[in-house]
């Protein structure tokens, strides 16, 4: 009473009374408090919450009657109303009151309370009121409050346009399709609209078209056809589906003929195969369903009253369906041509599809030659359209029309000169088929006539008609016709004109020369060859030179030998080495047949010097055969020696074997053995077993025990030489010496006890090296490096079977094969014994013992010598 305007005092008073659980006293205190402080939000909020709690407690109490409950609710509602007189700007009070009314089931009072709240509160606080308000109207819309809910939702989308999608869903849920479509149209036309669900304008378009196509009778507020057609022009990736939707809209509206027209329009306008497939499948399904329906109706009508009009309609529908199926290839071809009108193969295919309709074929050809741009034709050649058009008239015996087409084709634009030349050639062939050849010759003469001014063939700024006179294809056809139907003079004039224009090929020159030779104009033909040779360079002139030289040699033989030699020399002067082999052979053949054998041999010598390495071996074979035939077999020895000396090891081995066989046939056993000894230096026994087997067979057939033993010694020595890495050892020793001088001193003094592994390696390397043996260096990588090469004479002496041993002060021959140990020891010379050298020293070194193992030689090897040896023993 002393301080009635203190909120804390009133709240403490309420708390004091609340503990005594006397609701009436608490409510009286709240009433006194809000009467004294009507503007206190805290007092009103607590009072109204207390009233709602009391009403909830009364409602949950089983002893309370409905009248008492309604009285309590009325008192609580009146308290809220009195509070809103002062608290009408407080959204919390409004929300609590509206929810309290909603829980009471008072729909009208709740709606009015929400409306009053929206009018009282500022716009920025409406977001707190709309969610419960919308839940209220959505909850009671199916129960007779649909119109109320629609009105509330219309107000809501004006307040919040992004909620229009929810409004559309609500309309669709309650079958308000017309208004739903109108709202969808508004959404799509609003460029600033952002879907809260992440939908694009394209997805909204699809949804709209589905609604329009499936509900043509319910949707009347918009022009459905205009909307779908707008979508067709805007969304080009969905054209087929949108055309199908438009046709479906007409079908559901009952306009069957209009739906058929839409399908035909779609088939005539789509530009992709995918859209065509969608539209055609839908159209075929529509026609098939219509046929099925009419046939069922016709059967029912026939069963009821005999024949009827339904049967005629079903037959007509069947014809339409069959016609649609038959037109599919042509319709698909139209789609491909709309997609790429410059595709020449598709135009040809279209003409073939219209095979039984000549008038339409002519129209197709005319449209094709007008539409196709030769410079944009991605496939095929535009000139073939002109030629096939002319052949079409020719096929129907309309030659004047065919000539007219060719005239227009000759004047039309073409991409290349070859295309225009193709047109002229086809024109000339048609004239040959239907008239005298003179007409075709005159036509081609007109085609190859030069223009009035000088034109560069490669100048693309000039039209193709001005560059046609240098077309090789056209000239080739022209000279063929002149050669076949014209005179010799006209043919020569045509060939000379080609040579003057410098458009002839080597084959053209050869044809010209052959024509003159057939007419006995040999010198004229040779002059043509020379003109052609002057036009071309190597390697293009190769066949021209070859033909010229062959024909000249066949014509004159040895009559004009010096002139022929000059021609060969002129040819070989600039001929590349890799192409010169056939010319050397022709030159040598000429000398053999009409000249001197010595000059022929000189030609072969020049060829061997000139040819690349990979062509020398075959030339050596030819050279050897010719020498043997012309000079005798004994003269081939020098050729064999030169081949072995100059060819790589792989080819030299083959020539060595052949050389040895030759000497064997001639009875020169020592010379053959020398060749085998020379070749042994480049034959690793582990890789070239064939050579060693051949040498062994040779020694068995022609040698003695000593020569066989010598061959085996050489084989072991060569094996050791190939197994030793001399260069690698020397390089490693040099590197080790330059890296560490202390290690070098220790190596010279002897193996160090501190490095036993190095001492062991050096000992193995020294024991692996052959003692006192020199071999010829091979040219392959498999040969050991650092070994000196000897002449064939030295190899021959090495294979003679004599091994000179040096004394303590003797001087060794560096070109001599030296075997450790004396050959005079009688213990080492048993008949048939094969000496296997295990270790040895030079004869002047002396200090090591030689261990020799003996193996018996089979008796078949030595024959009678083995028996004599057994008798002596």
Secondary structure in CASP SS format (residue, H / E / C, confidence):
PFRMAT SS
TARGET T0000
AUTHOR 0000-0000-0000
METHOD secondary structure of the structure
MODEL  1
X C 1.00
X C 1.00
X C 1.00
X C 1.00
X C 1.00
X C 1.00
X H 1.00
X H 1.00
X H 1.00
X H 1.00
X H 1.00
X H 1.00
X H 1.00
X H 1.00
X H 1.00
X H 1.00
X H 1.00
X H 1.00
X H 1.00
X C 1.00
X C 1.00
X C 1.00
X H 1.00
X H 1.00
X H 1.00
X H 1.00
X H 1.00
X H 1.00
X H 1.00
X H 1.00
X H 1.00
X H 1.00
X H 1.00
X H 1.00
X H 1.00
X H 1.00
X C 1.00
X C 1.00
X C 1.00
X C 1.00
X H 1.00
X H 1.00
X H 1.00
X H 1.00
X H 1.00
X H 1.00
X H 1.00
X H 1.00
X H 1.00
X H 1.00
X H 1.00
X H 1.00
X H 1.00
X H 1.00
X H 1.00
X H 1.00
X H 1.00
X H 1.00
X H 1.00
X H 1.00
X C 1.00
X C 1.00
X C 1.00
X C 1.00
X C 1.00
X H 1.00
X H 1.00
X H 1.00
X H 1.00
X H 1.00
X H 1.00
X H 1.00
X H 1.00
X H 1.00
X H 1.00
X H 1.00
X H 1.00
X H 1.00
X H 1.00
X H 1.00
X H 1.00
X H 1.00
X H 1.00
X H 1.00
X H 1.00
X H 1.00
X H 1.00
X C 1.00
X C 1.00
X C 1.00
X H 1.00
X H 1.00
X H 1.00
X H 1.00
X H 1.00
X H 1.00
X H 1.00
X H 1.00
X H 1.00
X H 1.00
X H 1.00
X H 1.00
X H 1.00
X H 1.00
X C 1.00
X C 1.00
X H 1.00
X H 1.00
X H 1.00
X H 1.00
X H 1.00
X H 1.00
X H 1.00
X H 1.00
X H 1.00
X H 1.00
X H 1.00
X H 1.00
X H 1.00
X H 1.00
X C 1.00
X C 1.00
X H 1.00
X H 1.00
X H 1.00
X C 1.00
X H 1.00
X H 1.00
X H 1.00
X H 1.00
X H 1.00
X H 1.00
X H 1.00
X H 1.00
X H 1.00
X H 1.00
X H 1.00
X H 1.00
X H 1.00
X H 1.00
X H 1.00
X C 1.00
X C 1.00
X C 1.00
X C 1.00
X H 1.00
X H 1.00
X H 1.00
X H 1.00
X H 1.00
X H 1.00
X H 1.00
X H 1.00
X H 1.00
X H 1.00
X H 1.00
X H 1.00
X H 1.00
X H 1.00
X C 1.00
X H 1.00
X H 1.00
X H 1.00
X H 1.00
X H 1.00
X H 1.00
X H 1.00
X H 1.00
X H 1.00
X H 1.00
X H 1.00
X H 1.00
X H 1.00
X C 1.00
X C 1.00
X C 1.00
X H 1.00
X H 1.00
X H 1.00
X H 1.00
X H 1.00
X H 1.00
X H 1.00
X H 1.00
X H 1.00
X H 1.00
X H 1.00
X H 1.00
X H 1.00
X C 1.00
X C 1.00
X C 1.00
X C 1.00
X C 1.00
X C 1.00
X C 1.00
X C 1.00
X C 1.00
X C 1.00
X C 1.00
X H 1.00
X H 1.00
X H 1.00
X H 1.00
X H 1.00
X H 1.00
X H 1.00
X H 1.00
X H 1.00
X H 1.00
X H 1.00
X H 1.00
X H 1.00
X H 1.00
X C 1.00
X C 1.00
X C 1.00
X C 1.00
X C 1.00
X C 1.00
X C 1.00
X C 1.00
X C 1.00
X H 1.00
X H 1.00
X H 1.00
X H 1.00
X H 1.00
X H 1.00
X H 1.00
X H 1.00
X H 1.00
X H 1.00
X H 1.00
X C 1.00
X H 1.00
X H 1.00
X H 1.00
X H 1.00
X H 1.00
X H 1.00
X H 1.00
X H 1.00
X H 1.00
X H 1.00
X H 1.00
X H 1.00
X H 1.00
X H 1.00
X H 1.00
X H 1.00
X H 1.00
X C 1.00
X C 1.00
X C 1.00
X H 1.00
X H 1.00
X H 1.00
X H 1.00
X H 1.00
X H 1.00
X H 1.00
X H 1.00
X H 1.00
X H 1.00
X H 1.00
X H 1.00
X H 1.00
X H 1.00
X C 1.00
X C 1.00
X C 1.00
X H 1.00
X H 1.00
X H 1.00
X H 1.00
X H 1.00
X H 1.00
X H 1.00
X H 1.00
X H 1.00
X H 1.00
X H 1.00
X H 1.00
X H 1.00
X H 1.00
X H 1.00
X H 1.00
X H 1.00
X H 1.00
X H 1.00
X H 1.00
X H 1.00
X H 1.00
X H 1.00
X H 1.00
X H 1.00
X H 1.00
X H 1.00
X H 1.00
X H 1.00
X H 1.00
X H 1.00
X H 1.00
X H 1.00
X C 1.00
X C 1.00
X C 1.00
X H 1.00
X H 1.00
X H 1.00
X H 1.00
X H 1.00
X H 1.00
X H 1.00
X H 1.00
X H 1.00
X H 1.00
X H 1.00
X H 1.00
X H 1.00
X H 1.00
X H 1.00
X H 1.00
X H 1.00
X H 1.00
X C 1.00
X H 1.00
X H 1.00
X H 1.00
X H 1.00
X H 1.00
X H 1.00
X H 1.00
X H 1.00
X H 1.00
X H 1.00
X H 1.00
X H 1.00
X C 1.00
X C 1.00
X C 1.00
X E 1.00
X H 1.00
X H 1.00
X H 1.00
X H 1.00
X H 1.00
X H 1.00
X H 1.00
X H 1.00
X H 1.00
X H 1.00
X C 1.00
X C 1.00
X C 1.00
X C 1.00
X H 1.00
X H 1.00
X H 1.00
X H 1.00
X H 1.00
X H 1.00
X H 1.00
X H 1.00
X H 1.00
X H 1.00
X H 1.00
X H 1.00
X H 1.00
X H 1.00
X C 1.00
X C 1.00
X C 1.00
X C 1.00
X C 1.00
X C 1.00
X C 1.00
X E 1.00
X C 1.00
X C 1.00
X C 1.00
X H 1.00
X H 1.00
X H 1.00
X H 1.00
X H 1.00
X H 1.00
X H 1.00
X H 1.00
X H 1.00
X H 1.00
X H 1.00
X H 1.00
X H 1.00
X C 1.00
X C 1.00
X C 1.00
X H 1.00
X H 1.00
X H 1.00
X H 1.00
X H 1.00
X H 1.00
X H 1.00
X H 1.00
X H 1.00
X H 1.00
X H 1.00
X H 1.00
X H 1.00
X C 1.00
X C 1.00
X C 1.00
X C 1.00
X C 1.00
X H 1.00
X H 1.00
X H 1.00
X H 1.00
X H 1.00
X H 1.00
X H 1.00
X H 1.00
X H 1.00
X H 1.00
X H 1.00
X H 1.00
X H 1.00
X H 1.00
X H 1.00
X H 1.00
X H 1.00
X H 1.00
X C 1.00
X C 1.00
X H 1.00
X H 1.00
X H 1.00
X H 1.00
X H 1.00
X H 1.00
X H 1.00
X H 1.00
X H 1.00
X H 1.00
X H 1.00
X C 1.00
X C 1.00
X C 1.00
X C 1.00
X C 1.00
X C 1.00
X C 1.00
X C 1.00
X C 1.00
X C 1.00
X C 1.00
X C 1.00
X C 1.00
X C 1.00
X C 1.00
X C 1.00
X H 1.00
X H 1.00
X H 1.00
X H 1.00
X H 1.00
X H 1.00
X H 1.00
X C 1.00
X H 1.00
X H 1.00
X H 1.00
X H 1.00
X H 1.00
X H 1.00
X H 1.00
X H 1.00
X H 1.00
X H 1.00
X H 1.00
X H 1.00
X H 1.00
X H 1.00
X C 1.00
X C 1.00
X H 1.00
X H 1.00
X H 1.00
X H 1.00
X H 1.00
X H 1.00
X H 1.00
X H 1.00
X H 1.00
X H 1.00
X H 1.00
X H 1.00
X H 1.00
X H 1.00
X C 1.00
X C 1.00
X C 1.00
X C 1.00
X H 1.00
X H 1.00
X H 1.00
X H 1.00
X H 1.00
X H 1.00
X H 1.00
X H 1.00
X H 1.00
X H 1.00
X H 1.00
X H 1.00
X H 1.00
X C 1.00
X C 1.00
X C 1.00
X H 1.00
X H 1.00
X H 1.00
X H 1.00
X H 1.00
X H 1.00
X H 1.00
X H 1.00
X H 1.00
X H 1.00
X H 1.00
X H 1.00
X H 1.00
X H 1.00
X C 1.00
X C 1.00
X C 1.00
X C 1.00
X C 1.00
X C 1.00
X H 1.00
X H 1.00
X H 1.00
X H 1.00
X H 1.00
X H 1.00
X H 1.00
X H 1.00
X H 1.00
X H 1.00
X H 1.00
X H 1.00
X H 1.00
X H 1.00
X H 1.00
X C 1.00
X C 1.00
X C 1.00
X C 1.00
X H 1.00
X H 1.00
X H 1.00
X H 1.00
X H 1.00
X H 1.00
X H 1.00
X H 1.00
X H 1.00
X H 1.00
X H 1.00
X H 1.00
X H 1.00
X H 1.00
X C 1.00
X C 1.00
X H 1.00
X H 1.00
X H 1.00
X C 1.00
X H 1.00
X H 1.00
X H 1.00
X H 1.00
X H 1.00
X H 1.00
X H 1.00
X H 1.00
X H 1.00
X H 1.00
X H 1.00
X H 1.00
X H 1.00
X H 1.00
X C 1.00
X C 1.00
X H 1.00
X H 1.00
X H 1.00
X H 1.00
X H 1.00
X H 1.00
X H 1.00
X H 1.00
X H 1.00
X H 1.00
X H 1.00
X H 1.00
X H 1.00
X H 1.00
X C 1.00
X C 1.00
X H 1.00
X H 1.00
X H 1.00
X H 1.00
X H 1.00
X H 1.00
X H 1.00
X H 1.00
X H 1.00
X H 1.00
X H 1.00
X H 1.00
X H 1.00
X H 1.00
X H 1.00
X H 1.00
X H 1.00
X H 1.00
X C 1.00
X C 1.00
X H 1.00
X H 1.00
X H 1.00
X H 1.00
X H 1.00
X H 1.00
X H 1.00
X H 1.00
X H 1.00
X H 1.00
X H 1.00
X H 1.00
X H 1.00
X H 1.00
X C 1.00
X C 1.00
X H 1.00
X H 1.00
X H 1.00
X H 1.00
X H 1.00
X H 1.00
X H 1.00
X H 1.00
X H 1.00
X H 1.00
X H 1.00
X H 1.00
X H 1.00
X H 1.00
X H 1.00
X H 1.00
X H 1.00
X C 1.00
X C 1.00
X C 1.00
X H 1.00
X H 1.00
X H 1.00
X H 1.00
X H 1.00
X H 1.00
X H 1.00
X H 1.00
X H 1.00
X H 1.00
X H 1.00
X H 1.00
X C 1.00
X C 1.00
X C 1.00
X C 1.00
X C 1.00
X C 1.00
X C 1.00
X C 1.00
X H 1.00
X H 1.00
X H 1.00
X H 1.00
X H 1.00
X H 1.00
X H 1.00
X H 1.00
X H 1.00
X H 1.00
X H 1.00
X H 1.00
X H 1.00
X H 1.00
X C 1.00
X C 1.00
X H 1.00
X H 1.00
X H 1.00
X H 1.00
X H 1.00
X H 1.00
X H 1.00
X H 1.00
X H 1.00
X H 1.00
X H 1.00
X H 1.00
X H 1.00
X H 1.00
X H 1.00
X H 1.00
X H 1.00
X H 1.00
X H 1.00
X C 1.00
X C 1.00
X H 1.00
X H 1.00
X H 1.00
X H 1.00
X H 1.00
X H 1.00
X H 1.00
X H 1.00
X H 1.00
X H 1.00
X H 1.00
X H 1.00
X H 1.00
X H 1.00
X C 1.00
X H 1.00
X H 1.00
X H 1.00
X H 1.00
X H 1.00
X H 1.00
X H 1.00
X H 1.00
X H 1.00
X C 1.00
X C 1.00
X C 1.00
X C 1.00
X C 1.00
X C 1.00
X H 1.00
X H 1.00
X H 1.00
X H 1.00
X H 1.00
X H 1.00
X H 1.00
X H 1.00
X H 1.00
X H 1.00
X H 1.00
X H 1.00
X H 1.00
X C 1.00
X C 1.00
X C 1.00
X C 1.00
X C 1.00
X C 1.00
X C 1.00
X C 1.00
X C 1.00
X C 1.00
X C 1.00
X C 1.00
X C 1.00
X C 1.00
X C 1.00
X C 1.00
X C 1.00
X C 1.00
X C 1.00
X C 1.00
X C 1.00
X C 1.00
X C 1.00
X H 1.00
X H 1.00
X H 1.00
X H 1.00
X H 1.00
X H 1.00
X H 1.00
X C 1.00
X C 1.00
X C 1.00
X C 1.00
X C 1.00
X C 1.00
X C 1.00
X C 1.00
X C 1.00
X C 1.00
X C 1.00
X C 1.00
X C 1.00
X C 1.00
X C 1.00
X C 1.00
X C 1.00
X C 1.00
X C 1.00
X C 1.00
X C 1.00
X C 1.00
X C 1.00
X C 1.00
X C 1.00
X C 1.00
X C 1.00
X H 1.00
X H 1.00
X H 1.00
X C 1.00
X C 1.00
X C 1.00
X C 1.00
X C 1.00
X E 1.00
X E 1.00
X E 1.00
X E 1.00
X C 1.00
X C 1.00
X C 1.00
X C 1.00
X C 1.00
X C 1.00
X C 1.00
X C 1.00
X C 1.00
X C 1.00
X C 1.00
X C 1.00
X C 1.00
X C 1.00
X E 1.00
X E 1.00
X E 1.00
X E 1.00
X C 1.00
X C 1.00
X C 1.00
X H 1.00
X H 1.00
X H 1.00
X H 1.00
X C 1.00
X H 1.00
X H 1.00
X H 1.00
X H 1.00
X H 1.00
X H 1.00
X H 1.00
X H 1.00
X H 1.00
X C 1.00
END
